[in-house]
Structure formats: C-alpha cells, structure tokens
Amino acid sequence: MLKITDKLALNEDEIRLNFVQAGGPGGQNVNKVATAVQLRFDVAHSPSLPEAVRARLLELARNRITGDGVLVIEARRYRTQEQNRQDAINRLVELVRQAARPPRRRRPTRPSAAARARRLETKRRRSARKRLRRRVSPDEG
C-alpha cells in the first residue's frame, strides 16, 4: 500500500511501471540501459480513490491523462532506474495528495464604499483627460 494521507492509500497493484530508454547524459550506458520510467495509474477505474478525489485528480492532471482515464507520469531525471522509479512514485503521491485536499470555499465579498468611490473618481479623471485631448471643432473655437 502506498500511503497518501491518513485516510487514503493506493494499492501498489494499480500502478504499472515501464522502463524505457532515456536520452541525455549517461555515456555508453545510455544506449544499453532503459533507465527512464513511465508510470501508469488508472484514475478513472481505481477502487482506492473516493469519487471527489478522482474528479479533482482528473481535473488537476488533465494534460497527463489519456482518453481512457489513465494518468501517465514520465521520470527521466536520474541516471538509475531505482531513482527514476522513486521519483515517479513520489510525483504520483504528491499529485493525489493535492487532489485529496478539498478546495477552500470562496467567500463572496463586496468592494467597500471607499473603493467604489476611488474607482469612480479615477474614471472621472481619465474621462476628463481624454476629453481635453479631443480635437476642437471650428464652431467651438
């Protein structure tokens, strides 16, 4: 089990890890060893996720989710499989942790009377300044 919060944990069987070749530094080793990790987690069909967390996660990671509802995380930061594997899992945990946090409710507020007055005064000044820039018609001057 992968602990996310006190009340939420993911079953490790739901996570698929594929190792692929990574570009970048690594010398001759880079062409022989598949060190990059591609983590796949089926968000849409995961029994571990409550519905609210699932919806927030789908919204939060919408650019990394396939049409089937599978979250794909690629980790290629490090030169070893193990470090990249841990990096991918940590990123998944952090994403799910963010989705598990319910959004704060917005309290509707109103601008104060002073703020409204300032806004209107600024509009009046700007209007007057623009009025002065207008071309004078022949019958006025």
matplotlib code that plots the C-alpha trace (Angstrom):
import matplotlib.pyplot as plt

x = [0.0, 1.2, 0.1, -1.1, -2.9, -4.0, -7.3, -6.2, -3.8, -3.3, -2.9, 0.5, -1.1, -2.9, 0.4, 2.1, 5.8, 7.5, 11.2, 12.2, 15.4, 16.2, 18.1, 20.6, 23.8, 25.0, 27.8, 27.8, 25.4, 22.6, 22.2, 22.1, 20.0, 16.4, 16.5, 13.6, 10.3, 6.8, 4.3, 0.7, -2.2, -5.8, -7.5, -10.9, -11.3, -9.3, -11.2, -8.8, -9.9, -13.1, -15.2, -14.4, -10.7, -11.0, -12.8, -10.2, -7.3, -8.8, -9.1, -5.7, -3.7, -5.9, -2.8, -1.2, -4.3, -5.2, -8.6, -9.2, -8.6, -5.0, -2.5, 0.9, 4.0, 7.4, 10.5, 13.9, 15.6, 18.2, 20.6, 19.4, 16.1, 15.6, 15.9, 13.6, 11.1, 11.1, 10.8, 7.7, 6.0, 6.8, 5.2, 2.1, 1.8, 2.1, -0.5, -3.0, -2.3, -3.1, -6.3, -7.2, -7.1, -10.6, -10.6, -11.2, -14.7, -14.8, -16.5, -18.2, -17.1, -18.1, -15.9, -16.1, -17.8, -14.3, -13.1, -16.1, -15.7, -12.0, -12.8, -15.4, -13.1, -10.4, -12.9, -13.9, -10.2, -9.4, -12.6, -11.6, -8.1, -9.3, -11.9, -9.0, -7.2, -10.2, -9.8, -11.6, -14.3, -14.3, -17.6, -16.3, -13.1]
y = [0.0, 3.5, 5.9, 9.2, 10.7, 9.3, 8.2, 7.5, 4.8, 3.4, -0.3, -0.8, -3.3, -0.4, 1.2, -0.1, 0.8, 0.5, 1.2, 2.9, 4.3, 7.9, 10.4, 12.8, 12.2, 8.7, 7.9, 4.5, 3.2, 5.4, 3.2, -0.1, 0.5, 1.5, 3.9, 6.2, 5.2, 5.5, 5.2, 4.5, 4.8, 4.2, 7.1, 6.5, 2.9, 3.0, 1.4, 3.2, 6.7, 8.3, 10.0, 13.6, 12.9, 11.2, 14.1, 16.6, 14.5, 14.2, 18.0, 18.7, 16.4, 16.7, 17.2, 13.9, 11.8, 9.6, 9.3, 6.1, 8.0, 6.7, 9.0, 8.8, 10.2, 10.0, 10.2, 10.5, 13.0, 10.5, 8.0, 4.9, 3.0, 3.0, 6.7, 7.4, 4.8, 6.5, 9.9, 8.8, 7.3, 10.5, 12.6, 10.4, 10.6, 14.4, 14.7, 12.5, 14.4, 17.7, 16.2, 14.8, 18.4, 19.8, 23.3, 26.2, 27.7, 31.2, 33.7, 36.3, 39.8, 43.3, 46.3, 48.9, 52.2, 53.9, 51.5, 52.2, 56.0, 55.7, 53.7, 56.3, 59.2, 57.6, 57.1, 60.7, 61.9, 59.6, 60.8, 64.5, 63.9, 62.2, 65.0, 67.5, 65.5, 65.7, 67.9, 71.3, 71.8, 75.0, 76.3, 75.9, 77.9]
z = [0.0, -0.9, 1.9, 0.6, 3.6, 6.9, 5.4, 1.8, 0.4, -3.1, -3.8, -5.5, -7.9, -9.5, -10.6, -13.8, -14.3, -17.7, -18.1, -21.4, -22.8, -21.8, -23.7, -22.2, -20.3, -19.4, -21.8, -23.5, -20.8, -22.2, -25.3, -23.3, -20.2, -20.0, -17.1, -17.7, -16.0, -17.4, -14.5, -15.5, -13.0, -14.0, -12.3, -13.8, -12.6, -9.4, -6.4, -4.0, -4.8, -3.4, -6.1, -5.1, -5.1, -8.5, -10.0, -8.7, -9.8, -13.3, -13.4, -11.8, -14.2, -17.3, -19.6, -18.4, -18.6, -21.6, -23.1, -21.1, -17.8, -17.3, -15.7, -17.3, -15.4, -17.0, -14.9, -16.5, -14.2, -12.8, -14.3, -12.4, -12.7, -9.0, -8.6, -11.5, -10.2, -6.8, -8.4, -10.5, -7.4, -5.4, -8.1, -8.2, -4.4, -4.5, -7.2, -5.4, -2.2, -3.9, -5.2, -1.8, -0.3, -0.8, -2.3, 0.1, -0.3, -1.7, 0.5, -1.7, -0.8, -1.9, -2.6, 0.2, -0.4, -0.4, -3.1, -5.2, -4.8, -5.7, -8.8, -10.0, -9.2, -11.4, -14.2, -14.0, -14.1, -17.1, -18.9, -18.3, -19.6, -22.7, -23.2, -23.3, -26.0, -28.4, -31.4, -31.2, -33.8, -35.8, -34.4, -30.8, -31.0]

ax = plt.figure().add_subplot(projection="3d")
ax.plot(x, y, z, "-o")
ax.set_aspect("equal")
plt.show()
